[in-house]
């Protein structure tokens, strides 16, 4: 059953372009120039950082109650997003996978 959920999650992630070199996110970002979106102000960047910190702590709280199976799935997903051997090794992707594993380990410290 868990394998089915993983396959569905990976399939959805690939369909959204997460694993592709020029997925929908990159195509969308490329069109941002056409939208004339203003750069974020310093205040907006600070708010964004605060929200990311808050979300990270919320996720840690949720992960601290996650099952071993769910934590293993996150580790598998981190391995999955690591660039494939034939793909360009992008530092952000590598760091994202590392952060996923670190968050799981940090959450384990709060398990009761």
C-alpha positions as CSV (number, residue, x, y, z in Angstrom):
1,X,0.0,0.0,0.0
2,X,2.8,2.5,0.9
3,X,4.5,1.7,-2.3
4,X,1.4,2.7,-4.2
5,X,1.3,6.1,-2.3
6,X,5.0,6.6,-3.1
7,X,4.4,5.9,-6.8
8,X,1.5,8.3,-6.9
9,X,3.6,11.0,-5.1
10,X,6.5,10.5,-7.4
11,X,4.3,10.5,-10.5
12,X,2.6,13.7,-9.4
13,X,5.9,15.3,-8.7
14,X,7.3,14.4,-12.1
15,X,4.1,15.6,-13.8
16,X,4.6,18.9,-12.1
17,X,8.1,19.2,-13.5
18,X,10.1,18.7,-10.3
19,X,12.4,16.0,-11.8
20,X,12.7,17.5,-15.3
21,X,15.4,19.9,-16.4
22,X,12.8,22.3,-17.9
23,X,9.6,21.4,-16.1
24,X,6.6,23.7,-15.8
25,X,8.2,25.6,-12.9
26,X,11.2,26.6,-15.1
27,X,8.9,27.4,-18.0
28,X,6.8,29.6,-15.6
29,X,9.9,31.3,-14.2
30,X,11.1,32.1,-17.7
31,X,7.9,33.9,-18.5
32,X,8.1,36.1,-15.3
33,X,10.0,38.7,-17.4
34,X,7.0,39.1,-19.5
35,X,4.8,39.8,-16.5
36,X,6.9,42.8,-15.3
37,X,6.9,41.6,-11.7
38,X,8.7,44.0,-9.5
39,X,11.6,42.8,-7.4
40,X,10.9,42.0,-3.7
41,X,11.6,44.8,-1.3
42,X,13.8,44.3,1.7
43,X,10.7,44.1,4.0
44,X,9.1,41.5,1.7
45,X,12.3,39.4,1.7
46,X,12.4,39.6,5.5
47,X,8.7,38.5,5.7
48,X,9.5,35.6,3.3
49,X,12.4,34.5,5.5
50,X,10.2,34.6,8.6
51,X,7.5,32.6,6.9
52,X,10.0,30.0,5.7
53,X,11.4,29.6,9.3
54,X,7.8,29.3,10.6
55,X,6.9,26.7,8.0
56,X,10.1,24.7,8.7
57,X,9.2,24.6,12.3
58,X,5.7,23.5,11.6
59,X,7.0,20.7,9.3
60,X,9.4,19.6,12.1
61,X,6.5,19.4,14.5
62,X,4.5,17.3,12.0
63,X,7.4,15.1,11.3
64,X,8.0,14.5,14.9
65,X,4.7,12.6,14.9
66,X,5.2,10.9,11.6
67,X,5.4,7.1,11.3
68,X,8.7,5.4,10.5
69,X,7.2,4.6,7.1
70,X,6.5,8.2,6.4
71,X,10.1,9.2,7.5
72,X,11.5,6.5,5.2
73,X,9.4,7.8,2.4
74,X,10.9,11.3,2.9
75,X,14.4,9.8,2.8
76,X,13.5,8.0,-0.4
77,X,12.2,11.2,-1.9
78,X,15.4,13.0,-1.0
79,X,17.4,10.3,-2.8
80,X,15.0,10.6,-5.7
81,X,15.5,14.4,-6.2
82,X,19.2,14.1,-6.1
83,X,20.3,14.7,-9.7
84,X,20.4,11.6,-11.9
85,X,23.9,10.6,-13.1
86,X,23.1,11.9,-16.6
87,X,21.7,15.2,-15.3
88,X,23.6,18.4,-14.4
89,X,24.5,18.4,-10.7
90,X,22.6,21.5,-9.5
91,X,23.8,22.7,-6.1
92,X,20.3,23.7,-5.0
93,X,18.8,20.3,-5.7
94,X,21.6,18.6,-3.8
95,X,21.2,21.0,-0.9
96,X,17.4,20.5,-0.9
97,X,17.8,16.7,-0.7
98,X,20.3,17.2,2.2
99,X,17.9,19.5,4.0
100,X,15.1,17.0,3.7
101,X,17.3,14.4,5.4
102,X,18.4,16.9,8.1
103,X,14.8,17.8,8.8
104,X,13.9,14.1,9.3
105,X,16.8,13.7,11.7
106,X,16.0,16.9,13.6
107,X,12.3,15.8,13.9
108,X,13.5,12.5,15.4
109,X,14.9,14.5,18.4
110,X,11.4,15.7,19.3
111,X,9.8,12.3,19.1
112,X,8.2,11.1,22.4
